[in-house]
Amino acid sequence: MKNILFIILAVFIGFNFAKAELKIVTTYPYIASITKEVVKDKASVEYLAEGNVDPHFIVPKPSLSVKLRNADLLIINGASLEIGWLPPLINQASNPKINPSSSGFLDLSQFINLIEKHENVSRALGDVHPEGNPHFHLDPYNIPVISDVITKNAKHIENLINSAQSQGLDYILQDVYHSQKPAKFLAEKTGVKMVVLPHDVWGYSGGKRHIRTF
């Protein structure tokens, strides 16, 4: 009986694939530096903004959207630091894998206890961020937190894919009731054929042999 991998809900990213290299893009050089230490030679890592310019005011050049077009994972600083320039680049890239609603989009500020939060924000206050101070990487105690977030994100997917590959999968089954993006992504990365079924895959006769991806 052929081994089957069932893809139901998750849209995810990962690294350490035999068929294709993961492409990671970060918004700033400091994130790229930490990410490179995490993934080593298992993924390519690029950044968008140069380190010698004001991080608030990056020019959204078309060349930057090109970097995002084939990215599997986008890691941002968050806390509105990129709010003035990143959204148009994501729109231009037309890459659903890195949309803010996908798990190929990692906002580091969501894992940091931000300081200097403002309850009431107005233009009279000047350049302020309602979520809190976005320059959290300047606190050395936050660097291990950032590294841990990136590591856990990558390790979860690495373990999932290694488990799938060790079983010698022949097909990735996707039912019509859920998004096909996860199955398409995994098929691209592993070279395993995707098959779309016109019913819930859990009703399939081989349904007892599966791997959850969520």
N, CA and C of each residue as an Amber inpcrd file, in Angstrom:
protein
   642
   0.8520000  -1.1880000   0.0000000   0.0000000   0.0000000   0.0000000
   0.8860000   1.2360000   0.0000000   0.5320000   2.1830000  -0.8030000
   1.3330000   3.3900000  -0.8970000   1.1980000   4.2080000   0.3800000
   2.3230000   4.8100000   0.7740000   2.2830000   5.6890000   1.9400000
   1.6600000   7.0140000   1.5400000   0.8830000   7.5950000   2.4250000
   0.1290000   8.8090000   2.1180000   0.4180000   9.8950000   3.1520000
   0.6170000  11.0940000   2.6920000   0.7100000  12.2360000   3.5930000
  -0.5260000  13.0940000   3.4100000  -1.2640000  13.3280000   4.4820000
  -2.4750000  14.1230000   4.4070000  -2.1870000  15.5570000   4.7970000
  -2.5330000  16.4980000   3.9290000  -2.3820000  17.9220000   4.2130000
  -3.7820000  18.4890000   4.4120000  -4.0970000  19.0070000   5.5960000
  -5.4490000  19.4720000   5.8700000  -5.5310000  20.9840000   6.0040000
  -4.8260000  21.5760000   6.9380000  -5.0790000  22.9790000   7.2200000
  -3.8680000  23.9000000   7.1060000  -2.7130000  23.4670000   7.5540000
  -1.6260000  24.4100000   7.7880000  -0.9640000  24.9180000   6.5230000
  -0.6170000  26.1910000   6.5180000   0.2600000  26.7650000   5.5010000
   1.5570000  27.0170000   6.2270000   2.6430000  26.3890000   5.7640000
   3.8310000  26.4610000   6.5780000   5.0860000  26.6050000   5.7560000
   6.2050000  26.8410000   6.4630000   7.5090000  26.9590000   5.8370000
   8.4520000  25.9850000   6.5160000   9.6030000  25.7340000   5.9070000
  10.5650000  24.8570000   6.5270000  11.8910000  24.9240000   5.8220000
  12.8850000  24.1500000   6.3220000  14.1580000  24.1190000   5.6460000
  14.7130000  22.7140000   5.7270000  15.8730000  22.4930000   5.1000000
  16.5210000  21.1900000   5.0650000  15.7870000  20.2310000   4.1400000
  15.3550000  20.7140000   2.9650000  14.7130000  19.8650000   1.9730000
  15.7570000  19.3740000   0.9800000  15.5460000  18.1790000   0.4840000
  16.4880000  17.6180000  -0.4800000  16.2600000  18.1730000  -1.8690000
  15.0270000  18.5250000  -2.2160000  14.6790000  18.9110000  -3.5740000
  14.8610000  20.3950000  -3.8570000  14.7480000  21.2510000  -2.8590000
  14.8200000  22.6840000  -3.1090000  15.2960000  23.4150000  -1.8680000
  16.0060000  24.5110000  -2.0830000  16.5180000  25.2980000  -0.9770000
  15.4720000  26.3030000  -0.5130000  15.3420000  26.4200000   0.7940000
  14.4130000  27.3910000   1.3420000  14.9680000  28.7920000   1.1470000
  14.1010000  29.7000000   0.7770000  14.4970000  31.0910000   0.5720000
  13.8790000  31.9460000   1.6720000  14.7320000  32.5410000   2.4960000
  14.2890000  33.3840000   3.5980000  14.6750000  34.8250000   3.3040000
  13.7340000  35.7340000   3.5000000  14.0040000  37.1630000   3.3460000
  13.6590000  37.8450000   4.6610000  14.5450000  38.7230000   5.1220000
  14.2920000  39.4920000   6.3350000  14.2450000  40.9730000   5.9680000
  13.6320000  41.7510000   6.8160000  13.5350000  43.1760000   6.4960000
  14.8250000  43.9260000   6.8060000  15.5390000  43.5130000   7.8460000
  16.7320000  44.2410000   8.2560000  17.9430000  43.3230000   8.4110000
  19.1510000  43.8760000   8.2640000  20.3700000  43.0620000   8.3440000
  20.5430000  42.3200000   9.6610000  20.1410000  42.9190000  10.7830000
  20.3450000  42.2370000  12.0660000  19.5400000  40.9450000  12.1360000
  18.3420000  40.9460000  11.5320000  17.5180000  39.7290000  11.5170000
  18.1760000  38.6870000  10.6220000  18.7200000  39.1280000   9.5010000
  19.3940000  38.2090000   8.5730000  20.6000000  37.5670000   9.2390000
  21.3380000  38.3530000  10.0120000  22.5250000  37.8380000  10.6870000
  22.1640000  36.7340000  11.6770000  21.1210000  36.9600000  12.4660000
  20.6840000  35.9450000  13.4320000  20.1470000  34.7130000  12.7070000
  19.3720000  34.9440000  11.6490000  18.7850000  33.8380000  10.8890000
  19.8590000  32.9580000  10.2650000  20.9100000  33.5700000   9.7480000
  22.0080000  32.7970000   9.1460000  22.6800000  31.9050000  10.1760000
  22.7760000  32.3880000  11.4030000  23.3660000  31.5720000  12.4620000
  22.4720000  30.3790000  12.7850000  21.1680000  30.5350000  12.5980000
  20.2210000  29.4640000  12.8900000  20.2070000  28.4090000  11.7920000
  20.0710000  28.8570000  10.5340000  19.8820000  27.9040000   9.4360000
  21.1890000  27.4220000   8.8150000  22.2880000  28.1230000   9.1220000
  23.6050000  27.7480000   8.5620000  23.5260000  27.7020000   7.0400000
  23.8810000  26.5490000   6.4580000  23.8760000  26.4250000   4.9950000
  22.6230000  25.7290000   4.4710000  21.6020000  25.6240000   5.3030000
  20.3880000  24.9140000   4.9110000  19.3760000  25.8010000   4.1990000
  19.6560000  27.1040000   4.1100000  18.7370000  28.0270000   3.4460000
  19.4990000  29.2560000   2.9860000  18.9410000  29.9350000   1.9940000
  19.5160000  31.2090000   1.5680000  18.8100000  32.3140000   2.3340000
  19.5550000  33.3170000   2.7610000  18.9980000  34.4050000   3.5640000
  19.3850000  35.7470000   2.9340000  18.3810000  36.5790000   2.6690000
  18.5990000  37.9180000   2.1420000  17.8680000  38.9280000   3.0130000
  18.2910000  40.1880000   2.9320000  17.5760000  41.2460000   3.6440000
  17.2190000  42.3600000   2.6760000  16.2220000  43.1480000   3.0510000
  15.7040000  44.2000000   2.1790000  16.3540000  45.5600000   2.4210000
  16.3950000  45.9970000   3.6600000  16.8790000  47.3400000   3.9870000
  18.3610000  47.3100000   4.3480000  19.0990000  48.2820000   3.8540000
  20.5030000  48.4040000   4.2150000  20.6200000  48.9270000   5.6430000
  21.6920000  48.5820000   6.3120000  21.8560000  48.9540000   7.6980000
  22.2780000  50.3920000   7.9350000  22.6320000  51.1070000   6.8590000
  23.1230000  52.4750000   7.0260000  22.0740000  53.5350000   6.7000000
  20.8020000  53.1260000   6.6680000  19.7180000  54.0800000   6.3940000
  18.7050000  54.0260000   7.5360000  17.8830000  55.0750000   7.6200000
  16.8490000  55.1360000   8.6440000  15.8750000  53.9710000   8.4360000
  15.7110000  53.0890000   9.4100000  14.8430000  51.9070000   9.2420000
  13.3750000  52.2330000   9.0170000  12.9720000  53.4590000   9.3490000
  11.5830000  53.8670000   9.1560000  11.2900000  54.2500000   7.7130000
  12.3090000  54.7140000   7.0190000  12.0820000  55.3240000   5.7070000
  12.8730000  54.6240000   4.6090000  12.5210000  53.4060000   4.3370000
  13.1440000  52.6410000   3.2570000  12.3480000  52.8870000   1.9750000
  13.0420000  53.1180000   0.8880000  12.3650000  53.3280000  -0.3920000
  11.9330000  51.9710000  -0.9430000  10.6370000  51.7580000  -1.1690000
  10.1350000  50.4600000  -1.6680000  10.4260000  50.2670000  -3.1560000
  11.6650000  50.0160000  -3.4850000  12.0710000  49.8550000  -4.8760000
  11.5520000  48.5340000  -5.4540000  11.2850000  48.4900000  -6.7570000
  10.8300000  47.2500000  -7.3990000  11.8120000  46.0960000  -7.2090000
  13.0860000  46.4090000  -7.1180000  14.0960000  45.3530000  -6.9450000
  13.9040000  44.6150000  -5.6200000  13.3360000  45.2830000  -4.6350000
  13.0890000  44.6340000  -3.3460000  11.9030000  43.6800000  -3.4250000
  10.9010000  44.0420000  -4.2020000   9.7470000  43.1460000  -4.3570000
  10.1510000  41.8790000  -5.1020000  11.1640000  41.9770000  -5.9430000
  11.6720000  40.7970000  -6.6600000  12.2260000  39.7860000  -5.6620000
  12.9120000  40.2610000  -4.6390000  13.4480000  39.3680000  -3.6070000
  12.3280000  38.6090000  -2.8960000  11.1910000  39.2760000  -2.7420000
  10.0700000  38.6700000  -2.0240000   9.2640000  37.7040000  -2.8760000
   9.4040000  37.8060000  -4.1820000   8.5520000  37.0490000  -5.1010000
   8.6640000  35.5470000  -4.8990000   9.8750000  35.0610000  -4.6270000
  10.0710000  33.6250000  -4.4710000  10.4320000  33.2280000  -3.0420000
  10.1940000  34.1260000  -2.1080000  10.5350000  33.8340000  -0.7160000
   9.5820000  32.8100000  -0.1080000  10.1340000  31.9170000   0.7030000
   9.3160000  30.9520000   1.4310000   8.9680000  31.4770000   2.8200000
   9.8030000  32.3680000   3.3240000   9.5950000  32.9090000   4.6620000
  10.0590000  34.3610000   4.7010000   9.2270000  35.2170000   5.2610000
   9.5650000  36.6170000   5.4660000   9.5700000  36.8830000   6.9610000
  10.6990000  37.3460000   7.4840000  10.8210000  37.6460000   8.9080000
  10.9640000  39.1580000   9.0670000  10.0500000  39.7530000   9.8220000
  10.0860000  41.2040000   9.9940000  10.3240000  41.5870000  11.4540000
  10.7490000  42.8170000  11.6640000  10.9260000  43.3540000  13.0100000
   9.5630000  43.5400000  13.6760000   8.6470000  44.1880000  12.9580000
   7.3050000  44.4200000  13.4860000   7.2050000  45.6680000  14.3390000
   6.1450000  45.7820000  15.0900000   5.8550000  46.9560000  15.9110000
   5.8090000  48.2160000  15.0560000   5.2940000  48.0750000  13.8530000
   5.0900000  49.1810000  12.9060000   6.3740000  49.7920000  12.3560000
   7.5180000  49.1590000  12.5760000   8.7660000  49.7340000  12.0630000
   8.7950000  49.7230000  10.5360000   8.1700000  48.7040000   9.9290000
   8.1690000  48.5970000   8.4690000   6.8770000  49.1100000   7.8290000
   5.9910000  49.6700000   8.6380000   4.6490000  49.9990000   8.1570000
   4.6500000  50.9670000   6.9790000   5.6560000  51.8280000   6.8640000
   5.6650000  52.8340000   5.8090000   6.2060000  52.3670000   4.4750000
   6.7980000  51.1630000   4.4270000   7.4130000  50.7410000   3.1610000
   7.2230000  49.2670000   2.7930000   6.9620000  48.4060000   3.7560000
   6.8650000  46.9760000   3.4410000   5.5510000  46.5530000   2.7730000
   4.3830000  47.0400000   3.2040000   3.1180000  46.6080000   2.5880000
   3.0760000  46.7040000   1.0660000   3.5260000  47.8120000   0.4450000
   3.4820000  47.8450000  -1.0220000   4.4080000  46.8210000  -1.6710000
   5.5060000  46.4950000  -1.0150000   6.4190000  45.4860000  -1.5620000
   5.7760000  44.1060000  -1.5420000   5.0740000  43.7910000  -0.4600000
   4.3880000  42.5000000  -0.3580000   3.3020000  42.4080000  -1.4260000
   2.5800000  43.4930000  -1.6360000   1.5360000  43.5090000  -2.6670000
   2.1270000  43.3010000  -4.0560000   3.2390000  43.9640000  -4.3290000
   3.8800000  43.8500000  -5.6400000   4.4530000  42.4600000  -5.8740000
   4.8960000  41.8140000  -4.8000000   5.5180000  40.4930000  -4.9400000
   4.5070000  39.4200000  -5.3400000   3.2350000  39.5980000  -4.9620000
   2.1810000  38.6180000  -5.2840000   2.5850000  37.2060000  -4.8780000
   3.0860000  37.0840000  -3.6620000   3.5330000  35.7980000  -3.1370000
   2.6840000  35.4500000  -1.9210000   1.6820000  34.5990000  -2.0550000
   0.7750000  34.2810000  -0.9360000   1.4580000  33.6240000   0.2550000
   2.6380000  33.0480000   0.0350000   3.3290000  32.3670000   1.1280000
   3.7930000  33.3300000   2.2220000   3.9820000  34.6170000   1.8580000
   4.5050000  35.5640000   2.8390000   3.5120000  36.6560000   3.2140000
   2.2580000  36.4720000   2.8930000   1.2470000  37.4330000   3.3090000
   1.1450000  37.4410000   4.8380000   0.8080000  38.5850000   5.4430000
   0.7180000  38.6650000   6.8990000  -0.1850000  37.6150000   7.5410000
  -1.1410000  37.1120000   6.8230000  -2.0620000  36.1190000   7.3790000
  -1.5240000  34.6870000   7.2680000  -0.3920000  34.5100000   6.6240000
   0.1580000  33.1720000   6.4340000   1.2380000  32.8760000   7.4580000
   1.5970000  31.6020000   7.6110000   2.6470000  31.2340000   8.5520000
   4.0220000  31.3580000   7.9310000   4.0980000  31.8460000   6.6830000
   5.3760000  32.1810000   6.0780000   5.7520000  33.6220000   6.3750000
   5.0170000  34.2200000   7.3000000   5.2380000  35.6060000   7.7100000
   5.4790000  35.6040000   9.2170000   6.6850000  35.9470000   9.6330000
   7.0520000  35.8940000  11.0460000   7.3480000  37.2970000  11.5690000
   6.5370000  37.7590000  12.5130000   6.6740000  39.0810000  13.1200000
   7.3380000  38.9140000  14.4930000   8.6010000  39.2990000  14.5920000
   9.3580000  39.0800000  15.8190000   8.8290000  39.8810000  17.0030000
   8.2440000  41.0380000  16.7390000   7.7590000  41.8790000  17.8330000
   6.6580000  41.2010000  18.6440000   5.9930000  40.2120000  18.0520000
   4.9200000  39.5060000  18.7470000   5.4380000  38.6410000  19.8850000
   6.7510000  38.4420000  19.9350000   7.3420000  37.5810000  20.9540000
   8.1770000  38.3620000  21.9670000   8.1230000  39.6980000  21.8550000
   8.9070000  40.5700000  22.7260000   7.9900000  41.3730000  23.6370000
   8.4000000  41.5450000  24.8730000   7.6670000  42.3980000  25.8030000
   8.0960000  43.8360000  25.5370000   7.3520000  44.5170000  24.6770000
   7.7320000  45.8480000  24.2420000   7.5740000  46.8820000  25.3580000
   8.4480000  47.8800000  25.3340000   8.3870000  48.9560000  26.3090000
   7.8570000  50.2300000  25.6450000   7.6010000  51.2400000  26.4220000
   7.1690000  52.5490000  25.9340000   5.8980000  52.4820000  25.0800000
   4.9240000  51.7470000  25.5620000   3.6480000  51.6660000  24.8590000
   2.8180000  52.9150000  25.1510000   2.0920000  53.3760000  24.1500000
   1.2880000  54.5860000  24.2880000  -0.2010000  54.2470000  24.1930000
  -0.9630000  54.6980000  25.1690000  -2.4070000  54.4690000  25.1350000
  -3.0870000  55.3910000  24.1310000  -2.6150000  56.6330000  24.0510000
  -3.1800000  57.6060000  23.1180000  -2.0750000  58.1350000  22.2130000
  -2.2450000  57.9250000  20.9210000  -1.2230000  58.3330000  19.9550000
  -1.7800000  59.4070000  19.0370000  -1.0030000  60.4850000  18.8470000
  -1.3980000  61.5410000  17.9210000  -0.1450000  62.0620000  17.2190000
  -0.3410000  62.8030000  16.1440000   0.7850000  63.3690000  15.4080000
   1.5860000  64.3500000  16.2670000   0.9550000  64.9070000  17.2810000
   1.6410000  65.8550000  18.1570000   2.7980000  65.2020000  18.9130000
   2.7350000  63.8830000  19.0520000   3.7860000  63.1630000  19.7680000
   4.9970000  62.8810000  18.8920000   4.8810000  63.1660000  17.6030000
   5.9910000  62.9040000  16.6950000   6.0320000  61.4600000  16.2430000
   7.2440000  60.9310000  16.0530000   7.4180000  59.5720000  15.5440000
   7.2990000  58.5610000  16.6850000   6.0920000  58.0800000  16.9240000
   5.8650000  57.0880000  17.9750000   5.1540000  55.8750000  17.3860000
   5.2860000  54.7650000  18.0730000   4.6660000  53.5120000  17.6360000
   3.6900000  53.0580000  18.7160000   2.4260000  52.9150000  18.4100000
   1.4270000  52.5510000  19.4200000   1.6980000  51.2110000  20.0890000
   2.3190000  50.2680000  19.3570000   2.5840000  48.9490000  19.9410000
   3.6930000  48.9860000  20.9800000   4.5490000  50.0240000  20.8950000
   5.7020000  50.1130000  21.7790000   6.9610000  50.3980000  20.9780000
   8.0650000  50.5140000  21.6820000   9.3390000  50.8180000  21.0290000
   9.7610000  49.6520000  20.1280000   9.9130000  49.8930000  18.8030000
  10.2430000  48.8020000  17.8800000  11.7240000  48.4480000  17.8260000
  12.5460000  49.2180000  18.5210000  13.9920000  48.9900000  18.4460000
  14.4630000  48.0350000  19.5470000  13.7150000  46.9650000  19.7300000
  13.9790000  46.0250000  20.8140000  15.2630000  45.2340000  20.6400000
  15.7830000  45.1820000  19.4160000  17.0160000  44.4220000  19.1940000
  18.2310000  45.1110000  19.8070000  18.0790000  46.3820000  20.1940000
  19.1800000  47.1090000  20.8290000  19.3830000  46.6730000  22.2780000
  18.3930000  45.9580000  22.8120000  18.5250000  45.3690000  24.1450000
  19.1390000  43.9810000  23.9690000  20.3660000  43.7770000  24.4290000
  21.0370000  42.4800000  24.2160000  20.2850000  41.2900000  24.8020000
  19.4290000  41.5370000  25.7910000  18.6800000  40.4420000  26.3960000
  17.5710000  39.9300000  25.4710000  17.2360000  40.7090000  24.4620000
  16.2040000  40.2770000  23.5170000  16.7620000  39.4320000  22.3790000
  18.0540000  39.4670000  22.1620000  18.6490000  38.7050000  21.0640000
  18.4340000  37.1980000  21.2370000  18.6550000  36.6310000  22.4140000
  18.3660000  35.1920000  22.5790000  16.8980000  34.8530000  22.3300000
  16.0060000  35.7690000  22.6900000  14.5740000  35.5400000  22.4580000
  14.2970000  35.4680000  20.9590000  14.8610000  36.4100000  20.2180000
  14.6830000  36.4400000  18.7620000  15.2380000  35.1690000  18.1330000
  16.4320000  34.7840000  18.5520000  17.0690000  33.5740000  18.0190000
  16.2330000  32.3430000  18.3130000  15.6760000  32.2740000  19.5120000
  14.8700000  31.1190000  19.9080000  13.5930000  31.0220000  19.0760000
  12.9650000  32.1630000  18.7920000  11.7430000  32.1720000  17.9850000
  12.0220000  31.6430000  16.5830000  13.0910000  32.1250000  15.9770000
  13.4440000  31.6910000  14.6220000  13.8070000  30.2090000  14.6150000
  14.5540000  29.7850000  15.6200000  14.9730000  28.3800000  15.7090000
  13.7790000  27.4480000  15.8620000  12.8610000  27.7790000  16.7690000
  11.6960000  26.9230000  16.9930000  10.8230000  26.8490000  15.7480000
  10.6680000  27.9770000  15.0650000   9.8580000  28.0110000  13.8530000
  10.4310000  27.0720000  12.8020000  11.7490000  27.1180000  12.6370000
  12.3950000  26.2870000  11.6230000  12.4420000  24.8160000  12.0380000
  12.7240000  24.5610000  13.3050000  12.8490000  23.1890000  13.7830000
  11.5430000  22.4060000  13.6620000  10.4320000  23.0630000  13.9360000
   9.1350000  22.3920000  13.8470000   8.9160000  21.8370000  12.4450000
   9.1940000  22.6650000  11.4490000   8.9840000  22.2330000  10.0690000
  10.0400000  21.2290000   9.6330000  11.2690000  21.4200000  10.0760000
  12.3280000  20.4720000   9.7310000  11.9750000  19.0670000  10.2140000
  11.4970000  18.9650000  11.4470000  11.1240000  17.6700000  12.0000000
   9.9600000  17.0450000  11.2330000   8.9890000  17.8790000  10.8560000
   7.8330000  17.3950000  10.1170000   8.2520000  16.8260000   8.7620000
   9.0810000  17.5790000   8.0430000   9.5090000  17.1370000   6.7140000
  10.4040000  15.9180000   6.7970000  11.3180000  15.8780000   7.7720000
  12.1820000  14.7120000   7.9270000  11.3630000  13.4610000   8.1940000
  10.3070000  13.6140000   9.0010000   9.4240000  12.4870000   9.2970000
   8.7180000  12.0120000   8.0370000   8.2640000  12.9810000   7.2320000
   7.5680000  12.6310000   5.9990000   8.4990000  11.9410000   5.0160000
   9.7100000  12.4690000   4.8820000  10.6620000  11.8940000   3.9310000
  11.1030000  10.5060000   4.3430000  11.2020000  10.2640000   5.6480000
  11.6610000   8.9600000   6.1240000  10.6720000   7.8550000   5.8010000
   9.4180000   8.2150000   5.5230000   8.4090000   7.2200000   5.2040000
   8.3110000   6.9350000   3.7100000   9.1050000   7.6070000   2.9070000
   9.0910000   7.3490000   1.4740000   7.7480000   7.6170000   0.8400000
   7.1970000   8.7970000   1.0650000   5.8600000   9.1220000   0.5810000
   5.7530000   9.1030000  -0.9340000   4.6110000   8.6180000  -1.4130000
   4.3460000   8.5800000  -2.8500000   3.3950000   9.6790000  -3.2800000
   2.4880000  10.0780000  -2.4040000   1.4960000  11.0850000  -2.7390000
   1.2560000  12.0310000  -1.5710000   0.8300000  13.2340000  -1.9090000
   0.3090000  14.1770000  -0.9380000  -1.1570000  14.3530000  -1.2980000
  -2.0440000  13.9580000  -0.4060000  -3.4690000  14.0670000  -0.6850000
  -4.0250000  15.3660000  -0.1060000  -4.8170000  16.0430000  -0.9020000
  -5.4260000  17.3080000  -0.4880000  -6.9150000  17.2560000  -0.7970000
  -7.7340000  17.5380000   0.1930000  -9.1730000  17.5430000  -0.0830000
  -9.6130000  18.9150000  -0.5810000 -10.7630000  18.9650000  -1.2010000
 -11.2440000  20.1920000  -1.8410000 -11.8000000  21.2050000  -0.8440000
 -11.9220000  20.8140000   0.4280000 -12.5350000  21.6970000   1.4040000
 -11.5530000  22.6790000   2.0330000 -10.2750000  22.5100000   1.7690000
  -9.2840000  23.3670000   2.3890000  -8.3260000  23.9340000   1.3390000
  -7.5820000  24.9440000   1.7370000  -6.6330000  25.5860000   0.8320000
  -5.6000000  24.5890000   0.3230000  -5.2650000  24.6890000  -0.9590000
  -4.2830000  23.7900000  -1.5640000  -2.8570000  24.3050000  -1.4110000
  -2.6930000  25.5040000  -0.8390000  -1.3590000  26.0910000  -0.7240000
  -0.3790000  25.2180000   0.0570000  -0.7910000  24.6180000   1.2100000
   0.1540000  23.7780000   1.9470000   0.6420000  22.5940000   1.1350000
  -0.2870000  21.9170000   0.4620000   0.0760000  20.7380000  -0.3180000
   0.9750000  21.1060000  -1.4950000   0.6440000  22.2030000  -2.1680000
   1.4610000  22.6470000  -3.2970000   2.8730000  22.9980000  -2.8470000
   2.9670000  23.6560000  -1.7000000   4.2750000  24.0400000  -1.1870000
   5.1180000  22.8130000  -0.8640000   4.5270000  21.8480000  -0.1540000
   5.2600000  20.6470000   0.2130000   5.6240000  19.8240000  -1.0210000
   4.7260000  19.7720000  -1.9980000   5.0170000  19.0420000  -3.2290000
   6.2130000  19.6510000  -3.9550000   6.2700000  20.9650000  -3.9680000
   7.3850000  21.6630000  -4.6240000   8.7000000  21.3630000  -3.9270000
   8.6570000  21.3390000  -2.5990000   9.8770000  21.1630000  -1.8270000
  10.3760000  19.7190000  -1.7870000   9.4720000  18.7540000  -1.8570000
   9.8700000  17.3520000  -1.7220000   9.8620000  16.5800000  -3.0340000
   9.1940000  17.1300000  -4.0610000   9.1050000  16.4120000  -5.3250000
   8.0400000  15.3280000  -5.3180000   7.2150000  15.2700000  -4.2650000
   6.1480000  14.2790000  -4.1590000   4.9010000  14.8080000  -4.8670000
   4.2320000  13.9530000  -5.6300000   3.0630000  14.3620000  -6.4020000
   1.8760000  14.6800000  -5.5060000   1.1770000  15.7830000  -5.8120000
  -0.0280000  16.1590000  -5.0850000  -1.2570000  15.6500000  -5.8200000
  -2.1870000  15.0700000  -5.0750000  -3.4350000  14.5660000  -5.6440000
  -4.5940000  15.2190000  -4.8990000  -5.4970000  15.8680000  -5.6330000
  -6.6590000  16.5120000  -5.0230000  -7.8510000  15.5750000  -5.1000000
  -8.4580000  15.3030000  -3.9440000  -9.6120000  14.4030000  -3.9040000
 -10.9040000  15.2030000  -3.7710000 -11.9770000  14.7670000  -4.4360000
 -13.2580000  15.4840000  -4.3890000 -14.0790000  15.1640000  -3.1480000
 -13.4170000  14.8740000  -2.0390000 -14.1250000  14.5950000  -0.7860000
 -13.1210000  14.7210000   0.3490000 -13.5850000  14.5980000   1.5730000
 -12.7120000  14.7180000   2.7270000 -11.7090000  13.5700000   2.7400000
 -10.4150000  13.8950000   2.8340000  -9.3910000  12.8470000   2.7990000
  -9.4810000  11.8990000   3.9850000 -10.1280000  12.3270000   5.0520000
 -10.2260000  11.4380000   6.2070000 -11.1300000  10.2520000   5.9290000
 -11.9210000  10.3270000   4.8750000 -12.7690000   9.1990000   4.5200000
 -12.0510000   8.2050000   3.6330000 -10.8350000   8.4930000   3.2410000
 -10.0560000   7.6150000   2.3660000  -9.6790000   6.3440000   3.1170000
  -9.5920000   5.2360000   2.3970000  -9.3350000   3.9370000   3.0300000
  -7.9920000   3.8810000   3.7420000  -7.0310000   4.6880000   3.2760000
  -5.7160000   4.6640000   3.9150000  -5.5650000   5.7390000   4.9560000
  -6.6800000   6.3000000   5.4070000  -6.6640000   7.4440000   6.2960000
  -6.0010000   7.2190000   7.6390000  -5.7720000   5.9890000   8.0160000
  -5.1470000   5.7430000   9.2990000  -3.6500000   6.0210000   9.2560000
  -3.0960000   6.1040000   8.0620000  -1.6600000   6.3600000   7.9440000
  -1.4790000   7.7880000   7.4540000  -1.2270000   8.6810000   8.3820000
  -1.1230000  10.0950000   8.0050000  -0.2120000  10.8360000   8.9570000
   0.1590000  12.0510000   8.5580000   0.9410000  12.9410000   9.4100000
   0.2030000  14.2650000   9.4950000  -0.0430000  14.7070000  10.6990000
  -0.6950000  16.0160000  10.8700000   0.3290000  17.1140000  10.6470000
  -0.0930000  18.1780000   9.9790000   0.8060000  19.3030000   9.7530000
   0.3160000  20.5340000  10.5040000  -0.5360000  20.3540000  11.4790000
  -1.0400000  21.4850000  12.2550000  -1.1960000  21.0740000  13.7060000
